Amino acid sequence: MNQGWTYHNQVDQSGAGLTLLDFYAQRYQHSSRDIWQERIETGQVRLAGQRVSPTIVLVQGQRLTYRRPPWQEPDVPLAFNILYEDEDILVINKPSGLPVLPGGGFLEHTLLHQVQQQFPQETPLPIHRLGRGTSGVMLMARSQQARAHLSRQMRDRQIRKVYRALVGAEQVEHSLPDQFEVMDAIGKVSYPGLGYVYAAAPTGRFAHSMCKILQRRTDSTLLSVSISTGRPHQIRIHLATVGYPLLGDPLYIAGGQPRPLPTIVKSLPVPGDCGYLLHAFSLEFTHPRTGLKMKWASPPPLGLKM
């Protein structure tokens, strides 16, 4: 069991005028309306630290808290390797299955928590994220100055990230060129239970992926993908938009959209589900203190080796 967690919200313009129950039931659809009502009535949800009725009408600026009791988190691989460390940065080899940040039922079984256990006198923070099912090289900052410098490099697209990805065998009627780029915008689309997920969306934000075929196999195709932008689930979505979702991806299908759901479903696929092969193969950046160019690589798992 973990130690539980307190989630904080401040009522914004869209939440003003809603009842407390409506606010949580509409915003956090992972739990049913009845469950949210029970949490409010038992005092797990509070307004300005006080127990209140589920029917109280909210005003913009009010502060809400939800105290989630301790829970048993799913088992995940908690061990990871540190490829490089100095006083400014950590370069980590993240295993597939380990979430980077809290969310979706994970709090202590995350890379962030495990790193902070090893470095209790500081707060190393990730400069970029990898999906739970994605393995490979990750960069973290150990100081505020390093974080600011590296975050600026990320915004200016000066950090080069190269991945290995596995998609299905080539379709006779729709073969892939040796090299190609994908620039479909990525944004939020409605999704039951979660409210939304990221997917290909014309109104979304610009995203750019450069793809190169490394190996054409009888049952799969191995690609190298370099991304200059870092949208959520970008590679999974982009390869799906060209008709080649990652093999084993439980969520994204051809077209870059979430999988359609049957009328009756016991468990919704979510972005954090694993099953696909995607690996952050290499990472290039400028050291925030020395100004030296650095490049780190992580050997790919068996299915992604040439």
matplotlib code that plots the C-alpha trace (Angstrom):
import matplotlib.pyplot as plt

x = [0.0, 1.2, 0.6, -2.4, -2.5, -4.2, -5.3, -5.9, -8.1, -9.0, -12.4, -11.9, -14.4, -15.7, -16.3, -18.0, -21.8, -21.5, -22.4, -19.5, -20.7, -21.1, -17.6, -15.9, -18.3, -17.8, -14.1, -12.9, -15.0, -12.7, -15.1, -18.9, -21.2, -22.3, -18.7, -18.0, -21.1, -20.0, -16.5, -18.0, -20.5, -17.7, -15.5, -12.8, -13.6, -13.5, -14.1, -11.6, -10.8, -14.4, -16.9, -19.8, -22.9, -22.5, -25.1, -23.2, -22.7, -19.1, -17.6, -14.6, -11.4, -12.5, -10.0, -11.0, -9.1, -9.7, -7.9, -7.5, -6.9, -3.9, -4.2, -2.3, -0.6, -0.2, 3.2, 5.7, 9.4, 10.9, 14.6, 16.4, 19.9, 21.6, 23.7, 25.3, 25.1, 26.8, 25.7, 23.4, 21.8, 20.8, 20.6, 18.4, 17.5, 13.8, 12.3, 9.0, 6.1, 7.3, 5.3, 7.3, 4.9, 2.0, -1.4, -3.8, -3.5, 0.3, 1.9, 5.0, 5.4, 6.8, 10.2, 9.9, 9.3, 12.0, 14.6, 13.6, 14.1, 17.7, 18.3, 16.3, 18.1, 17.0, 14.1, 15.3, 12.7, 12.2, 12.9, 10.7, 8.4, 8.2, 5.0, 4.6, 5.1, 8.1, 11.6, 15.0, 16.9, 15.4, 16.9, 16.4, 17.6, 19.0, 18.9, 16.6, 19.2, 19.8, 16.1, 15.6, 18.4, 17.4, 13.7, 14.7, 16.6, 13.5, 11.3, 13.8, 13.9, 17.7, 17.3, 17.4, 15.5, 15.6, 13.4, 13.0, 9.4, 7.8, 4.8, 3.0, 4.2, 4.0, 0.7, 0.9, -1.5, 0.0, 3.8, 6.0, 8.8, 12.3, 12.0, 9.0, 7.8, 4.5, 3.2, -0.4, -1.5, -2.2, -4.8, -7.5, -10.5, -13.4, -13.0, -15.4, -14.2, -11.3, -13.0, -10.4, -7.2, -4.7, -5.1, -4.8, -6.8, -6.9, -7.4, -4.5, -0.8, 1.8, 3.8, 6.7, 8.2, 10.9, 10.7, 13.2, 12.7, 15.5, 14.3, 11.4, 10.5, 7.9, 5.7, 6.7, 8.6, 11.3, 11.6, 13.8, 11.8, 13.3, 11.0, 11.5, 8.3, 7.2, 3.4, 1.8, 2.0, 3.3, 5.0, 2.1, -0.4, 1.8, 2.5, -1.2, -2.1, -0.2, -2.0, 0.7, -0.1, 2.5, 2.1, 0.2, -0.9, -4.1, -5.4, -4.5, -5.6, -5.1, -6.0, -4.4, -7.7, -8.5, -10.0, -13.8, -15.4, -18.2, -21.5, -20.7, -17.0, -15.5, -12.2, -11.4, -8.0, -6.1, -2.9, -0.8, -1.6, 1.4, 1.8, 3.6, 7.4, 8.7, 12.2, 14.0, 17.2, 19.3, 19.3, 21.5, 21.6, 24.0, 25.2, 23.6, 26.8, 29.7, 28.1, 29.5, 27.4, 26.4, 24.8, 23.6, 22.1, 20.3, 20.5, 17.0, 15.1, 15.2, 12.2, 13.7, 17.2, 18.4]
y = [0.0, 3.5, 6.6, 7.9, 11.3, 14.7, 16.1, 19.9, 21.9, 25.6, 26.3, 28.0, 29.9, 26.6, 25.1, 28.2, 27.6, 23.8, 21.9, 20.2, 16.8, 18.0, 19.4, 16.1, 13.8, 15.8, 16.5, 13.1, 10.5, 7.6, 7.3, 7.2, 9.9, 7.7, 7.1, 10.9, 11.5, 9.0, 10.6, 14.0, 12.8, 10.9, 14.0, 12.8, 15.8, 19.2, 22.8, 25.2, 22.3, 21.9, 19.1, 20.4, 19.1, 17.6, 20.1, 23.3, 25.6, 26.5, 30.0, 30.8, 30.8, 28.4, 25.6, 22.0, 18.9, 15.2, 13.0, 9.6, 6.9, 4.5, 1.9, -1.0, 0.0, -2.4, -4.2, -2.7, -3.0, -0.5, -1.1, 1.2, 2.0, 5.4, 5.8, 9.1, 11.5, 14.7, 17.6, 18.9, 16.0, 12.3, 10.2, 7.2, 4.0, 3.5, 0.0, -0.6, -0.7, 1.9, 5.2, 8.4, 10.5, 9.8, 9.1, 6.4, 4.5, 5.0, 7.1, 5.5, 3.0, 5.7, 6.7, 10.1, 8.6, 5.9, 8.5, 10.8, 7.9, 7.6, 11.4, 12.5, 15.8, 17.1, 16.8, 15.5, 16.3, 14.9, 17.2, 15.1, 12.1, 8.6, 6.6, 3.8, 1.2, 3.0, 2.0, 3.8, 7.0, 9.7, 13.0, 14.6, 17.8, 17.9, 21.7, 24.5, 26.1, 22.9, 22.4, 25.9, 25.4, 22.0, 23.0, 25.9, 23.5, 21.3, 24.3, 25.4, 21.8, 21.5, 18.1, 15.3, 12.2, 9.0, 6.0, 2.4, 1.3, -1.9, -1.8, -4.5, -6.1, -4.0, -4.0, -4.7, -2.0, 0.5, 0.1, 2.6, 4.5, 4.1, 7.5, 9.6, 12.4, 12.8, 16.2, 15.5, 17.8, 16.2, 17.3, 16.2, 14.1, 12.9, 9.5, 7.7, 7.3, 9.7, 12.7, 12.8, 11.3, 12.7, 11.7, 13.0, 16.2, 19.0, 21.6, 20.2, 21.3, 20.9, 17.7, 16.5, 13.0, 11.8, 8.1, 5.7, 2.0, -0.1, -3.6, -5.0, -8.4, -11.0, -10.3, -6.7, -3.6, -2.0, 1.8, 4.6, 7.7, 11.1, 13.7, 17.4, 18.0, 16.1, 15.8, 13.1, 9.7, 11.3, 8.3, 6.0, 8.5, 9.4, 5.9, 5.1, 8.0, 6.6, 3.2, 1.5, 1.5, 0.0, -3.8, -4.6, -1.0, -1.4, 2.1, 3.6, 2.3, 3.2, 6.9, 7.9, 7.6, 5.7, 2.2, 2.2, 0.8, -1.9, -1.0, -3.1, -3.1, -4.2, -2.4, 0.6, 0.7, 3.8, 5.5, 3.9, 0.4, -1.6, -4.2, -2.3, -2.0, 1.5, 2.4, 5.7, 4.7, 7.8, 11.4, 14.3, 17.6, 20.3, 20.0, 22.9, 23.9, 22.9, 23.6, 20.3, 18.2, 14.9, 11.8, 8.8, 5.6, 2.6, -0.9, -1.8, -4.8, -8.0, -7.2, -3.9, -5.1, -5.3]
z = [0.0, -0.7, 1.5, -0.3, -2.0, -1.9, -5.2, -5.4, -7.7, -8.0, -9.5, -12.9, -15.0, -16.6, -13.1, -11.6, -11.3, -11.2, -8.1, -6.3, -7.5, -11.1, -11.0, -10.2, -12.1, -15.3, -15.0, -13.7, -15.5, -14.4, -11.4, -11.6, -10.3, -7.4, -6.4, -6.4, -4.3, -1.8, -1.6, -1.0, 1.6, 3.5, 3.6, 1.2, -1.0, 0.8, 0.0, 1.6, 4.1, 5.1, 4.5, 2.3, 0.5, -3.0, -4.1, -3.1, -6.1, -6.7, -7.2, -9.3, -7.3, -4.6, -3.6, -3.6, -2.3, -2.7, -0.3, -1.9, 0.8, 0.4, -2.3, -3.7, -6.9, -9.9, -10.0, -12.4, -13.0, -10.6, -11.3, -13.8, -14.8, -14.6, -17.8, -16.6, -13.7, -12.5, -10.4, -13.1, -14.9, -14.8, -17.9, -17.2, -19.1, -18.3, -18.5, -20.4, -18.0, -15.5, -15.6, -15.5, -13.5, -11.1, -12.6, -13.7, -10.4, -10.0, -7.3, -5.8, -8.6, -10.9, -12.2, -10.5, -7.1, -7.5, -8.5, -5.7, -3.3, -4.5, -4.4, -1.3, -0.8, -4.2, -6.6, -10.0, -12.6, -16.2, -19.1, -21.4, -20.9, -22.2, -22.2, -19.7, -22.4, -23.9, -22.8, -23.3, -22.7, -20.5, -19.4, -15.9, -14.4, -10.8, -10.4, -11.3, -13.5, -15.4, -15.8, -17.3, -19.7, -20.9, -21.1, -23.4, -25.6, -25.8, -26.7, -29.4, -30.8, -30.1, -28.3, -30.9, -29.9, -32.0, -31.4, -32.6, -33.4, -34.6, -36.9, -38.9, -42.1, -45.2, -47.0, -50.7, -51.6, -49.2, -49.0, -47.1, -48.7, -47.3, -45.7, -45.0, -42.7, -40.8, -39.8, -38.6, -35.8, -32.4, -30.0, -27.6, -28.7, -26.6, -25.0, -22.5, -19.0, -19.3, -20.8, -23.6, -25.0, -27.5, -31.1, -34.6, -34.7, -37.3, -34.5, -32.5, -32.3, -35.0, -34.7, -36.8, -37.1, -39.5, -40.2, -41.8, -42.5, -41.0, -41.8, -43.7, -42.2, -43.2, -40.2, -39.2, -40.1, -38.0, -38.1, -36.8, -35.9, -35.1, -33.5, -33.3, -31.3, -28.2, -28.3, -26.1, -27.8, -30.9, -32.5, -31.7, -33.3, -36.3, -37.4, -37.0, -39.2, -42.1, -41.6, -39.6, -35.8, -33.5, -33.3, -30.1, -29.4, -27.4, -28.0, -31.4, -34.8, -38.4, -38.8, -35.5, -33.6, -30.4, -30.9, -31.2, -28.1, -28.1, -26.4, -23.4, -22.3, -19.0, -19.3, -21.5, -23.2, -21.9, -23.1, -20.3, -21.4, -22.6, -25.3, -28.1, -28.8, -28.8, -27.6, -27.0, -28.7, -28.5, -27.1, -28.1, -26.2, -24.9, -21.3, -19.4, -17.5, -19.8, -23.2, -24.5, -26.9, -25.4, -26.9, -25.0, -26.4, -25.0, -26.5, -27.9, -26.7, -28.7, -31.0, -32.0, -32.8, -36.4]

ax = plt.figure().add_subplot(projection="3d")
ax.plot(x, y, z, "-o")
ax.set_aspect("equal")
plt.show()
